[in-house]
Amino acid sequence: MSLRLRLTLLYTSLLGGVMLLFSVLVYGLVSVVLLGQVDNTLVQSAEQIIERLQVNLANQFDIRSLANYQSTENLYFQVWGVDSRLQISRPNRIRNPLDEFGRLSSRPLLKTTTVEQDRMRVLSVPLRTARGPIGVLQIGFSLRLIDIAQRTLASVLGLLTVSSMVLAAVATWLITSQALAPLATVTRVATQITRADDLQRRIPEKTVMDDEVGALIRAFNQTLERLEKLFNTQRRFMADVSHELRTPLTVIKGNVGLIRHLGQTDEESLASIETEVDRLTRLVGDLLLLAQAESGRIPLDRGPVELDTVLLEVFQQMRLLAGERLQLKVVEIDQVQVMGDRDRLKQVFLNLVGNAVQYATTGGQVTLALRKVGQQAQVLISDNGPGIPAEDLPHIFERFYRGEKSRKRSGSGGFGLGLSIAYWIVRAHEGTIDVNSQEGKGTVFSVWLPLLQQNPKSN
């Protein structure tokens, strides 16, 4: 059953239930009001008849006393004596009691009975004088017109209920058709995307209302955009991994072929194979670490870290790498403690300083700085190298970043994963990393980490 049909049935059923309840209440209220009017008429007529009745000494009612009494067409009355004999009756054709039980009652009684196949409301009033009971007055009112009115009212209410339900069903069907039309478009576009594998398609939003369906379509388009980016990233990742694997595998295959051709072990070929195997091992390790970082499951051995000590260790190691080619120096350092994984943070700074040393021009300068800024520690690593083009800056933390033009990676260099790994390690420490670069002037990387909060000493 479609959603459109379910909504139509639901709204129609709800309206039918409301209309049915309304009809029952109206029918009951009208019936009570009409019956109350009949009862008032009976009571008033009974009082008028009793005022006119006259009794002789033999306790016999004088018929002449009611000779001038004019009753309505639907009004019947009987006067019964104490001997259970009918003394007065209008109309004369009705000789049986209007209400047998009421005729024997010792107090006034209102009751609905059937007289000659006609429903009638009967009031029985015992008659007394100072000498005692003298008889019973029974006065009845035919309910024929009221029954007709009730049947007519029931028919009108029933027709109104059915008509309302039909109109509600048609209106709901048309309205839901228009309201659910965007969902049909979503389904059609999603099916086409699935069949054609075309993640570039989007659902048109020009005619979408600002409601729940519109929010769903916008969310669906955002999901498609996200999926397209992930798909393109995955495809680029596979291409980059394939490219990175091709070179060491080609070298290994070539050296193995050379050894087989020579028929003896060649130390130079074995060394080359070992170097390439080490490169592959580093690549697999970096990819594993990056996958753990992106999934939020990067292993961290947290503890207090003296960031100034770590930075000085990085400085000592990178100074050997820089050698006499450029100048590496610490321009500012403060005593800073953070909470984190010492080895992972050192890995971040080794990557950043290593890149700066690698890309800095010969005779250039790489500087390190560590300072406190508010409740954060800031590490600055700057170089006066060729800089990074502005169009490449938004992508430098992506895996296998290859946007550099002036920066060339040597055959023994990295894989373009270092900055991605550094980015995720810093994020895992609730910090941020950003870069500022100008072509021809150099690059500055800034790492921000929250300071270790010291517990106040108790007095």
C-alpha positions in Angstrom: 0.0 0.0 0.0 1.4 3.4 -1.1 2.1 6.2 1.4 -0.4 8.4 -0.6 -3.2 5.8 -0.1 -2.3 5.2 3.6 -2.5 9.0 4.2 -5.8 9.3 2.4 -7.3 6.4 4.3 -6.0 7.8 7.6 -7.4 11.3 7.1 -10.7 10.0 5.8 -11.1 7.6 8.7 -10.2 10.4 11.2 -12.8 12.7 9.6 -15.4 9.9 9.4 -14.9 9.2 13.1 -15.2 12.9 14.0 -18.3 13.3 11.9 -19.8 10.1 13.4 -19.3 11.3 16.9 -20.7 14.7 15.9 -23.8 13.1 14.4 -24.4 10.9 17.4 -24.2 14.0 19.7 -26.5 16.1 17.5 -29.0 13.2 17.1 -29.0 12.6 20.9 -29.3 16.3 21.8 -32.2 16.9 19.3 -34.0 13.8 20.6 -33.6 14.9 24.2 -34.9 18.4 23.4 -37.9 17.1 21.4 -38.8 14.6 24.1 -38.5 17.3 26.7 -40.9 19.5 24.8 -43.4 16.6 24.6 -43.1 16.0 28.3 -43.7 19.7 29.0 -46.8 19.6 26.7 -48.1 16.5 28.6 -47.7 18.1 32.0 -49.3 21.4 30.9 -52.2 19.5 29.3 -52.7 17.3 32.3 -52.9 20.4 34.6 -55.5 22.0 32.2 -57.6 18.8 32.2 -57.4 18.3 36.0 -58.5 21.9 36.5 -61.6 21.2 34.4 -62.5 17.8 35.8 -65.6 17.7 38.1 -66.6 14.7 40.3 -70.1 14.0 41.7 -70.9 12.6 45.0 -70.7 9.1 43.6 -67.1 9.7 42.6 -68.2 9.7 38.9 -66.5 12.2 36.5 -68.8 14.7 34.7 -68.2 14.4 31.0 -69.7 17.8 30.4 -66.9 19.5 32.3 -64.5 18.6 29.4 -67.0 19.4 26.6 -65.3 22.7 25.8 -61.7 21.4 26.1 -59.9 21.4 22.7 -56.9 19.1 22.5 -54.3 19.0 19.8 -54.4 16.5 17.0 -51.7 14.3 18.5 -52.9 14.5 22.1 -54.9 11.6 23.6 -56.3 11.3 27.1 -58.4 8.9 29.2 -60.0 9.2 32.6 -60.3 5.9 34.5 -62.3 5.5 37.7 -61.3 3.7 40.8 -63.3 0.7 39.6 -60.9 0.5 36.6 -63.7 1.5 34.2 -63.0 4.0 31.4 -65.2 7.0 32.0 -63.8 9.6 29.5 -61.8 8.9 26.4 -60.6 11.0 23.5 -60.7 9.7 20.9 -63.5 7.3 21.7 -62.0 4.6 19.5 -59.3 3.8 22.0 -60.8 1.7 24.8 -57.7 0.1 26.2 -55.4 1.9 28.7 -52.7 4.0 27.1 -50.3 2.6 29.7 -51.5 -0.4 31.7 -48.6 -0.2 34.1 -49.1 3.6 34.7 -52.8 3.1 35.3 -51.9 1.0 38.3 -49.2 3.4 39.6 -49.8 5.3 42.8 -47.7 8.3 41.6 -47.3 10.3 38.4 -45.4 8.3 35.7 -44.0 9.2 32.3 -43.4 6.3 29.9 -43.1 5.7 26.2 -45.4 2.9 24.9 -46.9 1.6 21.7 -50.6 2.1 21.2 -52.2 0.6 18.1 -48.8 0.4 16.4 -48.1 4.0 17.2 -45.3 5.1 19.5 -46.7 7.3 22.2 -45.4 9.2 25.2 -47.9 8.7 28.1 -48.2 10.6 31.4 -50.3 8.8 34.1 -51.5 11.0 37.0 -53.4 9.5 40.0 -56.5 11.7 40.8 -57.4 12.3 44.5 -59.9 14.4 46.4 -60.4 14.9 50.1 -62.4 11.7 50.2 -59.5 9.7 48.7 -58.5 8.3 45.3 -61.1 8.8 42.6 -59.2 7.6 39.5 -56.3 8.0 37.0 -55.8 10.5 34.2 -53.7 9.2 31.3 -52.7 11.6 28.7 -50.6 10.6 25.7 -48.8 12.4 22.8 -48.1 10.6 19.5 -44.4 10.5 18.6 -45.1 10.0 14.9 -43.8 13.4 13.9 -40.9 13.2 16.2 -40.0 9.8 14.7 -40.2 11.3 11.2 -38.0 14.2 12.3 -35.4 11.8 13.9 -35.3 9.6 10.8 -34.9 12.7 8.6 -32.1 14.0 10.9 -30.4 10.7 10.9 -30.5 10.5 7.1 -29.2 14.1 6.8 -26.3 13.4 9.3 -25.5 10.2 7.6 -25.4 11.8 4.1 -23.4 14.7 5.5 -20.9 12.2 7.1 -20.5 10.2 3.9 -20.2 13.3 1.7 -17.6 14.8 4.0 -15.6 11.5 3.9 -15.7 11.4 0.1 -14.7 15.0 -0.2 -11.9 14.5 2.4 -10.7 11.5 0.5 -10.6 13.3 -2.8 -9.0 16.4 -1.3 -6.4 14.4 0.6 -5.6 12.3 -2.5 -5.0 15.5 -4.5 -3.1 17.3 -1.8 -0.9 14.4 -0.9 -0.2 13.9 -4.6 1.2 17.4 -4.8 3.0 17.2 -1.5 4.6 13.8 -2.2 5.6 14.7 -5.8 9.1 15.7 -4.7 9.5 12.3 -3.0 8.7 10.6 -6.3 11.4 12.8 -7.9 13.8 11.7 -5.2 13.0 8.1 -5.8 13.4 8.5 -9.6 16.7 10.4 -9.3 18.0 7.9 -6.8 17.1 5.0 -9.1 18.7 6.7 -12.1 21.9 7.4 -10.0 22.0 3.8 -8.9 21.6 2.5 -12.5 24.0 4.9 -14.1 26.5 5.4 -11.3 26.3 9.1 -11.9 26.9 10.9 -8.6 27.0 14.3 -10.2 23.3 14.4 -10.6 21.2 16.4 -8.1 17.5 16.8 -7.3 16.2 20.2 -8.5 15.6 22.5 -5.5 14.1 25.5 -7.3 10.4 24.4 -6.8 11.0 22.8 -3.4 9.0 24.2 -0.5 10.6 25.2 2.8 9.2 22.2 4.7 10.1 18.7 5.8 10.2 17.4 2.2 12.4 20.3 1.1 14.7 19.6 4.0 14.9 15.9 3.0 15.8 16.8 -0.6 18.5 19.3 0.5 19.9 16.6 2.8 19.8 14.1 0.0 21.7 16.5 -2.3 24.2 17.1 0.4 24.6 13.3 0.8 25.1 12.9 -2.9 27.7 15.7 -2.9 29.5 14.0 0.1 29.3 10.6 -1.7 30.7 12.1 -4.9 33.7 13.6 -3.0 34.3 10.4 -1.2 34.1 8.4 -4.4 36.5 10.8 -6.1 38.8 10.7 -3.1 38.7 7.0 -3.1 39.4 6.8 -6.8 42.3 9.3 -6.5 43.6 7.3 -3.5 43.7 4.1 -5.5 45.4 5.8 -8.4 48.0 7.4 -6.0 48.6 4.1 -4.2 49.1 2.3 -7.5 51.5 5.0 -8.6 53.5 4.8 -5.3 53.7 1.0 -5.5 54.7 0.9 -9.2 58.1 2.4 -8.7 59.4 0.1 -5.9 57.9 -3.0 -7.4 59.5 -2.2 -10.8 62.9 -1.7 -9.1 62.5 -5.0 -7.1 61.4 -6.9 -10.3 64.3 -5.4 -12.3 66.9 -6.4 -9.6 65.5 -9.9 -9.3 65.7 -10.3 -13.1 69.3 -9.0 -13.0 70.2 -11.5 -10.3 68.6 -14.3 -12.2 70.4 -13.2 -15.4 73.8 -13.1 -13.7 73.2 -16.3 -11.9 74.8 -15.0 -8.7 74.0 -12.8 -5.8 74.7 -9.1 -6.4 75.1 -7.0 -3.3 74.1 -3.8 -5.0 70.9 -5.4 -6.3 70.1 -6.8 -2.9 70.7 -3.4 -1.3 68.4 -1.8 -3.8 65.7 -4.4 -3.1 66.0 -3.9 0.6 65.7 -0.1 0.2 62.5 -0.5 -1.8 61.1 -3.0 0.6 61.7 -0.5 3.4 59.9 2.1 1.3 56.9 -0.3 0.9 56.9 -1.0 4.6 56.9 2.7 5.4 54.0 3.2 2.9 51.9 0.4 4.5 52.6 1.7 8.0 51.7 5.3 7.0 48.5 4.1 5.3 47.6 2.0 8.4 48.2 5.0 10.7 46.2 7.3 8.5 43.3 4.9 8.3 43.3 4.6 12.1 43.4 8.4 12.5 40.6 9.1 10.0 38.4 6.5 11.8 39.1 8.1 15.2 40.9 5.0 16.5 44.5 6.2 16.4 46.4 4.7 19.3 47.6 7.4 21.7 49.7 6.9 24.9 48.6 10.0 26.6 50.5 11.7 29.4 52.1 15.0 30.3 54.5 16.1 27.6 57.3 18.7 27.9 56.8 20.3 24.5 59.9 22.4 24.7 62.0 19.2 25.3 60.4 17.5 22.3 61.0 20.4 20.0 64.7 20.6 21.1 65.1 16.9 20.2 63.6 17.5 16.8 65.9 20.4 16.4 69.0 18.3 17.1 67.9 15.5 14.7 67.0 17.9 11.9 70.2 19.9 12.3 72.1 16.8 11.1 69.8 16.5 8.1 70.2 20.2 7.2 74.0 20.0 7.5 75.8 22.9 5.9 73.1 23.4 3.2 71.0 25.8 5.3 70.6 27.3 8.7 68.3 25.7 11.2 67.7 27.6 14.5 65.3 28.1 17.4 64.2 31.7 17.6 61.9 31.4 20.6 61.1 28.7 23.1 59.0 28.6 26.3 58.4 25.9 28.9 55.2 24.4 27.8 53.3 21.3 29.0 50.5 19.6 27.1 48.6 16.3 27.5 49.3 13.9 24.7 51.3 11.1 23.1 55.0 12.2 23.1 56.0 10.0 20.2 53.1 11.1 18.0 53.7 14.8 18.7 57.4 14.3 17.9 56.3 12.6 14.6 54.3 15.7 13.7 57.2 18.1 14.3 59.7 15.8 12.5 57.4 15.8 9.4 56.9 19.5 9.4 60.6 20.4 10.0 61.7 17.7 7.6 59.5 19.2 4.9 60.8 22.7 5.6 64.4 21.5 5.5 63.8 19.5 2.3 62.1 22.4 0.4 64.2 25.3 1.8 66.6 26.8 -0.7 70.3 26.3 -0.3 71.7 28.9 2.0 68.2 29.5 3.3 66.9 29.4 6.9 64.4 27.3 8.8 63.2 28.6 12.2 61.4 27.0 15.1 59.4 28.8 17.8 57.3 27.7 20.8 55.2 30.1 22.8 52.1 30.3 25.0 49.1 32.1 23.7 46.3 32.2 26.2 45.4 28.6 27.1 47.1 27.2 24.1 50.6 26.3 23.0 51.7 27.5 19.5 54.5 25.9 17.6 55.7 27.9 14.5 57.9 26.2 11.8 58.8 28.6 9.0 61.1 28.5 6.0 62.2 30.9 3.2 61.7 28.3 0.5 59.7 28.8 -2.8 56.4 28.7 -1.0 53.1 27.0 -1.9 50.8 28.2 -4.7 47.5 29.6 -3.5 45.5 27.1 -5.4 47.3 24.2 -3.8 47.0 25.5 -0.2 43.5 24.0 0.5 44.7 20.5 -0.5 48.1 20.1 1.2 46.7 18.0 4.0 45.1 15.5 1.6 46.6 12.1 1.1 49.2 11.9 -1.7 49.1 15.6 -2.3 50.9 16.3 -5.6 50.0 19.9 -6.3 53.5 21.2 -5.8 55.2 22.7 -8.8 58.4 24.1 -7.5 58.7 21.5 -4.8 59.9 18.2 -6.3 59.9 14.9 -4.5 63.0 12.9 -4.9 62.9 9.2 -5.6 63.8 8.4 -2.0 61.4 11.0 -0.6 58.1 10.5 1.1 54.7 9.5 -0.3 52.7 12.7 0.4 51.2 11.2 3.6 53.3 13.1 6.1 51.1 16.2 6.3 47.9 14.2 6.3 49.2 12.1 9.2 50.3 15.3 11.1 46.9 16.8 10.5 45.0 13.8 12.1 47.5 13.5 15.0 47.0 17.1 15.9 43.2 16.7 15.6 43.4 13.7 17.9 45.1 15.9 20.5 42.2 18.4 20.2 44.4 20.9 18.4 44.6 22.6 15.0 47.2 23.0 12.3 47.2 25.7 9.7 49.6 27.1 7.0 50.4 30.5 5.6 52.5 30.6 2.4 53.4 33.1 -0.3 55.2 32.1 -3.5 58.8 33.2 -3.5 58.7 34.2 0.2 58.3 30.9 2.2 55.9 29.0 4.3 54.9 29.0 7.9 53.1 26.1 9.6 51.3 26.8 13.0 50.4 24.0 15.4 48.0 24.8 18.2 47.6 22.5 21.2 45.7 23.0 24.5 47.9 23.5 27.5 48.0 21.0 30.3 45.6 22.2 33.0 47.4 22.2 36.4 45.3 21.3 39.4 45.4 24.1 42.0 47.4 23.3 45.2 45.4 22.8 48.3 46.2 25.0 51.3 
